Amino acid sequence: MHVTRQITAPFTGEQIAELPISDGDHVRAAHEKARQAQTAWAALPVAERVRPFLRLHDEILNRRDEILDIVQNETGKARKHAFEEVLDVAGCALHYARRAARLLAPKGRKGIFPVATQVTELRQPKGVVALITPWNYPLSLGVTDAIPALLAGNALVHKPDTQTALSTLWTVDLLAELGMPREIWQIVLGEPADIGDALLDGADYVAFTGSTRGGRKIAEEAAKRLIGCSLELGGKNPMIVLDDADLDVAAHGAVRACFTNAGQLCLSVERLYVHESRFDDFAQRFAKQAKNLKLGAGFDWSVQMGSLTSRRQLDTVSAHVDDAIVKGASLLAGGRARPDLGPFFYEPTILTGVSEKMELCANETFGPVVALYPFTSDEHAVALANDTVYGLNASVWTRDLARGRSVAARLKAGTVNVNEGYAAAYASYDAPMGGMKSSGLGRRHGAEGLLRYTEAQTVASQSTLLGFEAPFGLGEETWAELRATAFKAMRRLRIK
């Protein structure tokens, strides 16, 4: 008999679902079902595997109101921010469905001996992938990592966060309607301490999005089993406003960069650096826009920022802000919870005077909180932005795109956006996305976003007329001389 958990709406605290919680036996059974289904799935031509995912693009857009209601109910985010998740799933599905056949196709490679050695690189699926996804973007992160894994020929055992599992379950049902074999995407729910061992023990690869602390544990366990893993982890992301930036544009962009999804976004900006000559002017404009944001629990499009998702997030945000104020930081905007709007609402908050003795200076807050700092030169801004253990995302604002790209190239972050907070890089599916330093391993998106779920296999066939042993009774010294001469000739002819 399943243990169950009640899921409540962050907007109101009311129950919206009761979901079964898995134990180790349930997870092992899910792995067995996935492994049995994977063989037949991988044997299908790629052109057949992609069909449900091509259909997904239009179908999720057509049914967007249905899934938007689900995402808002389980996360508490504003509808405009939930819609970004819908667009992400549609765009990612189409991108990989159109490119999977080319990415997975056998590729001819140069052999050691021209003509005599024929080499092909094949891409074999890993097998069963354990996918672990978080609560903050449940539809987006729960589905866009699953799509390339499935298209590569794998099956999944997926543990979404229990609070936000409804959007994933809805998508699995939708894809089953569109022709995907349901057995290749198994869903399990529960706490890592209860089902984590069983989840990893049955996996051939692990894809994880979550905290840096959790990612380190995943990497350790994967290393023990000598299986691969990809990890998208935490960030303390910087935004740099150069001295030539359009301040109205930059302030508007900062609102989006800092307060989308109430700051519960791994790419969200929490450190904002402004040239000292523009600092006061920018701070005034930014604070005014933040104060004017419309907060609310509405399911319409007028709300500009929604709720935090849980009491734990509200407690963390409150503790970071309160600690900073007690230790001397100044508030430009926000700084308080809003229980009049709902149990987990917190105002968009802007602080100055934040120092290293404060908790939010270096640690990820993961809420609608940003600290402003002045800088004196481009070099100073780069040094400040890079002074962190994290390296996930960054943002640069300037009227001079060449200058902005030059500054961007010096930032130690996996994605850097010029005149945008996060979406330009993230939504460009043809380019890789992921973290440097303590922000992760591996990349989603781009070719690597699909190929990480495969094993590269080299198949080389050798002519029986010319091999690696001395032919025609030649002595070893003569054979060595002939090969050395041949190698030098191939270099001159650029054959190798």
C-alpha positions in Angstrom: 0.0 0.0 0.0 1.4 3.4 -1.0 2.1 6.1 1.5 0.7 9.4 0.2 1.5 13.1 0.5 -0.8 16.0 0.2 0.2 18.7 -2.2 -0.9 22.2 -1.3 -1.1 25.4 -3.4 1.4 28.1 -2.4 -1.1 30.8 -3.3 -3.6 29.6 -0.6 -2.2 26.7 1.4 -5.2 24.6 0.2 -4.8 20.9 -0.9 -4.7 20.4 -4.6 -3.6 16.8 -4.9 -2.7 13.6 -3.0 0.2 11.7 -4.5 1.7 8.3 -3.8 5.2 8.2 -2.3 7.6 5.6 -3.5 9.9 3.4 -1.5 13.0 1.5 -2.6 11.0 -1.5 -3.9 8.8 0.8 -6.0 11.9 2.5 -7.5 13.6 -0.9 -8.3 10.4 -2.0 -10.0 10.4 1.2 -12.0 13.9 0.6 -13.1 13.0 -2.9 -14.2 10.0 -1.7 -16.2 12.1 1.0 -17.8 14.9 -1.4 -18.7 12.5 -3.8 -20.3 10.9 -1.1 -22.4 14.2 0.6 -23.4 15.4 -2.3 -25.7 12.4 -2.0 -28.0 12.4 1.8 -27.8 16.1 2.0 -28.8 15.5 -0.4 -31.7 13.1 2.0 -33.3 14.4 4.2 -36.1 15.1 7.7 -34.8 12.5 9.0 -37.3 9.8 7.0 -35.4 11.1 8.0 -32.0 10.8 11.7 -32.7 7.2 11.7 -33.8 5.5 12.2 -30.4 7.9 15.0 -29.6 7.3 16.8 -32.9 3.6 16.7 -32.1 4.3 17.9 -28.5 5.4 21.3 -29.9 1.9 22.3 -31.2 -0.1 20.3 -28.6 1.4 21.9 -25.5 0.9 25.3 -27.0 -2.7 24.5 -27.9 -3.4 23.2 -24.4 -1.4 25.9 -22.7 -4.2 27.2 -20.4 -4.6 23.7 -18.9 -0.9 23.3 -18.1 -0.5 26.9 -17.0 -3.1 26.4 -14.4 -1.3 23.3 -13.1 2.1 25.0 -13.0 0.7 28.0 -11.2 -1.2 25.9 -8.7 1.8 23.8 -7.7 4.5 26.6 -7.8 2.7 29.9 -7.0 4.4 31.7 -9.9 2.9 34.4 -12.0 1.2 33.2 -15.3 3.7 35.1 -17.4 6.5 33.2 -15.8 4.7 29.9 -16.1 4.3 30.6 -19.8 8.1 30.7 -20.2 8.1 27.1 -19.1 5.5 26.2 -21.8 7.6 28.0 -24.5 10.7 26.2 -23.2 9.2 22.8 -23.6 7.8 23.5 -27.0 11.0 25.0 -28.3 13.3 22.3 -26.9 11.0 19.5 -28.2 11.0 20.9 -31.7 14.8 21.6 -31.7 15.8 18.1 -30.7 13.1 16.3 -32.7 14.3 18.0 -35.8 18.0 17.3 -35.1 18.1 14.0 -33.3 18.5 11.9 -36.5 21.5 14.0 -37.6 23.2 14.0 -34.2 22.7 10.3 -33.7 23.6 9.2 -37.3 26.7 7.1 -37.8 29.7 9.3 -38.7 32.6 8.3 -40.8 36.0 9.0 -39.3 39.5 8.9 -40.7 41.3 5.6 -40.3 44.9 5.1 -39.6 45.5 3.8 -43.1 43.7 5.6 -46.0 41.2 3.2 -47.7 42.6 0.2 -45.8 41.1 1.3 -42.5 37.4 2.3 -42.4 36.1 3.8 -39.2 32.6 4.7 -38.1 31.5 6.5 -34.9 28.2 5.2 -33.5 26.1 6.7 -30.7 24.6 4.1 -28.4 22.0 5.0 -25.7 23.2 4.8 -22.1 20.3 2.6 -21.2 18.3 3.8 -18.2 18.8 7.4 -17.1 17.9 8.6 -13.6 16.6 12.1 -13.9 16.2 14.3 -10.8 14.6 17.6 -11.2 13.6 20.5 -8.9 10.5 22.3 -7.9 11.2 25.8 -9.2 10.7 25.1 -12.9 9.0 21.7 -12.8 7.6 21.7 -16.4 10.6 23.2 -18.0 13.4 21.3 -16.2 11.3 18.2 -15.8 10.6 17.8 -19.5 13.5 19.5 -21.4 16.1 17.2 -19.9 13.8 14.2 -20.5 13.3 14.9 -24.2 16.9 14.4 -25.5 17.4 11.4 -23.2 14.4 9.7 -24.7 15.2 10.7 -28.3 18.7 9.2 -27.8 17.0 5.8 -27.2 17.1 5.7 -23.4 14.3 5.0 -20.9 13.9 7.2 -17.8 13.3 6.8 -14.1 12.4 10.3 -13.2 12.2 11.8 -9.7 10.6 15.2 -9.9 10.1 17.2 -6.7 6.9 15.9 -5.1 5.5 19.4 -4.6 5.6 20.0 -8.3 5.1 16.6 -9.9 1.7 17.3 -11.4 3.1 19.2 -14.4 5.5 16.3 -15.2 2.7 13.7 -14.8 0.5 15.8 -17.1 3.2 15.9 -19.8 3.8 12.1 -19.6 0.0 11.5 -20.1 0.1 14.0 -23.0 3.0 12.3 -24.7 1.4 8.9 -24.3 -1.6 10.3 -26.1 0.7 11.5 -28.8 2.3 8.0 -29.3 5.1 7.7 -26.8 5.3 4.3 -25.1 4.3 5.1 -21.5 6.7 2.5 -20.0 9.9 4.4 -21.1 9.2 7.3 -18.8 8.7 6.0 -15.2 7.9 8.5 -12.4 8.9 8.0 -8.8 8.3 10.3 -5.9 9.9 10.6 -2.5 12.7 12.1 -0.5 16.4 11.5 -1.5 17.1 9.9 1.9 14.4 7.3 1.3 14.8 6.4 -2.4 18.0 8.0 -3.5 20.1 4.8 -3.2 17.7 2.7 -5.2 17.3 5.4 -7.8 21.1 5.6 -8.5 21.8 1.9 -8.1 19.6 1.1 -11.1 20.9 3.9 -13.4 23.3 3.9 -16.2 23.6 7.7 -16.1 22.3 10.5 -13.8 21.1 13.9 -14.8 20.5 16.2 -11.9 19.4 19.8 -11.4 19.5 21.2 -7.9 21.7 22.5 -5.2 25.5 22.4 -5.3 25.4 20.4 -2.1 23.1 17.8 -3.6 25.1 17.7 -6.8 28.3 16.8 -5.0 26.6 13.9 -3.4 25.3 12.7 -6.8 28.7 13.0 -8.3 30.3 11.0 -5.5 27.8 8.2 -5.9 28.1 8.2 -9.7 31.8 8.0 -9.4 31.6 4.9 -7.1 29.6 3.1 -9.8 31.7 4.5 -12.7 28.7 6.0 -14.4 28.4 9.4 -15.9 26.5 12.4 -14.6 25.5 15.9 -15.6 24.8 18.5 -12.9 23.2 21.9 -13.2 23.7 23.4 -9.7 23.5 26.7 -7.8 24.5 30.2 -8.7 25.2 33.7 -7.3 24.8 35.3 -10.6 26.2 38.8 -11.4 24.8 41.6 -13.6 27.1 44.4 -14.7 25.8 47.8 -15.8 28.6 49.6 -17.7 29.0 53.3 -17.7 27.5 53.7 -21.2 24.3 51.7 -20.5 20.8 53.0 -21.2 19.7 53.1 -17.5 16.0 52.8 -18.2 16.6 49.8 -20.3 19.0 48.3 -17.8 16.7 48.9 -14.9 13.8 47.3 -16.7 16.1 44.3 -17.6 17.2 44.0 -14.0 13.6 43.6 -12.8 13.3 40.7 -15.2 16.7 39.3 -14.3 16.2 39.5 -10.5 12.5 38.9 -9.9 11.3 36.4 -12.5 9.6 33.6 -10.7 10.1 35.6 -7.4 13.9 35.0 -7.9 13.5 31.2 -7.7 15.5 30.7 -10.9 19.0 29.2 -11.0 19.9 31.9 -13.6 18.5 34.7 -11.5 20.7 37.8 -10.8 21.5 38.2 -7.0 24.6 40.5 -7.4 24.2 43.7 -9.4 27.3 45.8 -10.2 26.8 49.4 -11.5 29.5 51.8 -12.6 30.1 54.3 -9.8 29.2 57.3 -12.0 25.8 55.9 -12.7 25.1 54.1 -9.4 22.7 56.5 -7.7 20.8 57.2 -10.9 20.4 53.5 -11.7 19.5 52.6 -8.1 16.7 55.1 -8.1 15.2 53.9 -11.4 15.5 50.2 -10.5 14.0 50.7 -7.0 11.0 52.6 -8.5 10.3 49.8 -11.0 10.6 47.1 -8.3 8.2 49.0 -6.0 5.7 49.2 -8.8 5.6 45.5 -9.6 2.1 44.0 -9.1 2.2 41.0 -6.8 -0.6 38.6 -6.5 -2.1 35.2 -6.6 -4.0 35.7 -9.8 -4.4 33.3 -12.7 -4.7 36.1 -15.2 -1.9 38.0 -17.0 -1.9 41.2 -15.0 0.2 39.8 -12.1 3.9 40.6 -12.5 5.4 38.5 -9.7 3.9 35.6 -7.8 4.6 33.7 -4.6 7.6 31.8 -3.2 6.8 28.1 -3.4 7.4 27.0 0.2 7.8 28.0 3.8 11.4 26.9 3.6 12.1 29.4 0.8 10.3 32.2 2.6 12.3 31.5 5.8 15.6 31.6 3.9 14.7 34.9 2.1 13.6 36.5 5.4 16.6 35.3 7.3 19.1 36.6 4.6 17.4 40.0 4.4 17.0 40.4 8.2 20.7 39.4 8.8 21.9 42.0 6.2 19.8 44.8 7.7 21.0 44.0 11.3 24.6 44.1 10.1 24.3 47.5 8.3 22.8 47.0 4.8 20.3 49.5 3.6 16.9 48.8 1.9 16.0 50.5 -1.3 12.9 48.5 -1.9 10.9 45.6 -0.3 12.3 43.8 2.7 9.1 42.2 4.1 6.8 39.3 3.7 3.3 39.9 2.5 0.9 37.5 4.2 -2.0 39.6 3.2 -1.4 38.3 -0.4 -0.8 34.6 0.6 1.3 32.5 2.9 4.6 32.7 1.0 4.7 36.1 -0.6 7.8 38.3 -0.2 8.3 41.8 -1.8 10.9 42.4 -4.5 13.9 43.5 -2.4 16.9 45.7 -3.3 19.8 46.2 -0.8 22.9 48.3 -0.8 25.9 48.3 1.6 26.0 44.5 1.6 29.4 43.1 2.9 31.1 39.8 3.4 29.9 39.5 7.0 26.3 39.1 5.7 24.8 35.8 4.8 23.4 36.9 1.4 26.7 38.3 0.2 28.1 35.0 -1.1 25.4 32.4 -0.5 22.6 31.8 -2.9 19.3 33.3 -1.6 17.0 31.9 -4.3 14.4 34.6 -3.8 13.4 38.1 -4.9 16.5 39.7 -3.4 19.4 41.5 -5.0 22.4 43.5 -3.7 23.8 46.5 -5.5 27.5 47.3 -5.6 29.5 50.1 -7.3 32.6 49.5 -9.5 35.2 51.8 -11.0 36.3 50.1 -14.3 35.5 47.2 -16.6 38.4 45.3 -15.0 37.1 46.0 -11.5 33.6 44.8 -12.6 35.0 41.6 -14.0 37.0 40.9 -10.9 34.0 41.4 -8.6 31.7 39.3 -10.8 34.2 36.5 -10.9 34.8 36.6 -7.1 32.6 33.6 -6.3 32.7 29.9 -6.2 29.8 29.8 -8.6 29.8 30.3 -12.4 26.3 29.6 -13.9 25.0 32.8 -15.5 26.0 36.4 -15.9 24.6 39.6 -17.6 26.3 42.7 -19.1 24.5 45.9 -20.1 25.9 48.4 -22.5 25.2 50.4 -25.7 28.4 49.0 -27.2 27.8 45.4 -28.1 31.5 44.8 -29.0 32.5 46.1 -25.5 29.8 44.0 -23.9 30.9 40.8 -25.6 34.5 41.6 -24.6 33.5 41.9 -21.0 31.3 38.8 -21.3 34.2 36.7 -22.6 36.2 37.4 -19.4 33.4 36.3 -17.0 33.7 32.8 -15.6 30.2 31.7 -16.2 28.7 29.1 -18.5 26.3 31.5 -20.1 26.6 35.3 -20.4 23.9 37.5 -21.8 24.5 41.0 -23.2 21.5 43.3 -22.7 19.4 40.5 -21.3 19.3 38.8 -18.0 19.1 35.1 -18.8 16.8 34.1 -21.6 18.9 35.0 -24.7 21.5 32.3 -23.8 19.2 29.8 -22.2 16.6 29.8 -25.0 19.2 29.4 -27.8 18.9 25.7 -27.9 21.6 25.2 -30.4 24.2 26.5 -27.9 25.3 24.6 -24.7 24.0 25.8 -21.3 25.5 24.9 -17.9 27.8 26.0 -15.1 31.5 26.5 -14.5 33.2 26.0 -11.1 30.7 24.9 -8.4 27.7 25.5 -10.6 27.9 22.1 -12.3 29.3 19.6 -14.7 28.2 19.0 -18.3 25.8 20.9 -20.5 22.1 20.9 -21.5 21.2 22.2 -24.9 23.4 22.1 -28.0 24.7 18.8 -29.4 26.0 17.9 -26.0 22.6 18.2 -24.5 21.6 15.1 -26.4 24.9 13.3 -26.8 25.6 13.3 -23.1 22.9 10.6 -23.0 24.9 8.3 -25.4 28.0 6.2 -25.4 30.4 6.9 -28.3 31.4 3.6 -30.0 34.1 3.3 -32.6 33.8 0.5 -35.1 36.9 0.1 -37.3 37.3 -2.5 -40.0 40.8 -3.3 -41.5 41.6 -4.6 -44.9 43.1 -8.0 -44.9 45.6 -6.9 -47.6 47.2 -4.2 -45.4 47.3 -4.5 -41.7 49.6 -3.9 -38.8 51.9 -6.9 -39.3 54.8 -6.8 -41.8 53.4 -8.1 -45.2 55.1 -10.2 -47.8 57.8 -11.5 -45.5 59.3 -8.1 -44.9 61.6 -7.8 -42.0 60.5 -5.7 -39.0 63.1 -3.0 -39.6 62.2 -2.6 -43.3 58.5 -2.5 -42.4 59.2 0.2 -39.8 61.1 2.2 -42.3 58.2 1.9 -44.8 55.6 3.0 -42.2 57.7 6.0 -41.1 58.1 7.1 -44.8 54.4 6.7 -45.3 53.5 8.7 -42.3 55.7 11.6 -43.4 54.2 11.5 -46.8 50.6 11.6 -45.4 51.6 14.6 -43.3 52.8 16.4 -46.4 49.7 15.5 -48.3 47.5 16.4 -45.3 46.0 13.0 -45.3 46.3 12.8 -41.6 
